Amino acid sequence: MKILLTNDDGICGEGLRTLASALKKAGHDVFVCAPHENNSAVSHKLTMREKLQLSREDFDGIPAYAVSGTPTDCVLVAVNHLNFSPDLIISGINAGLNLGIDTLYSGTVAGATEGALAGIPSLALSQRLRGRCDADVFARAAMLTCSHLEEWLALAREAGAVNINFPDGIEKGIKFCRVMKSKYRTRYEETAEGLRFLECVPEYDGEGDVSLLLDGYITVSPLRCDMTNDEILARWRGEDA
């Protein structure tokens, strides 16, 4: 299978390199195009007013490029400029979770949704890290990805993009679930230079990926890239009358 890998942690991200190696050993044709630097929380940003720098990277024999832009840029550059035609796009493995409202802010998830918008099945992978060796948890997440790749690819073919999060311990299993409703309560501090961001505290409502992940499950959530609420649109058009 031809697989394009990207992320938002940057080309040197441990999770990206671990997954690339595991997929290559599993016999897949792997191609990497990732940001030159960390691009966490850039969401779906597209670089249009600055020139992008593209460089070939040493990636243990895997074709790899670094882009001075965002995960969205990387997907577009790989497919439209470097002419790699993947069967699947995987964004990650991200260092840290992307659950609830974070799916809107996440550069990792944006890498997958950009692939879905281009008609390419895509996965976003994120790993909870909590005081354990990164190499160990990333290796396990990569192994689980290889084991469930066909299953998750089938879901991505139907949904477009799928958001997957791994707990940091031995998993209880896999739960297919919704993205939990949530919002951020943010705090800022006034300084002489302007407002300084201090923190954002999530507030969750209902059940879904957050509660299940914290309970020890791998969470798998199909995402919707179509932004139109057809049910409300039909009602306002009088089509359901």
Summary of the structure (lengths in Angstrom):
residues: 241
radius of gyration: 18.3
end to end distance: 47.4
largest distance: 60.9
contacts: 828
relative contact order: 0.15
helix: 32%
strand: 31%
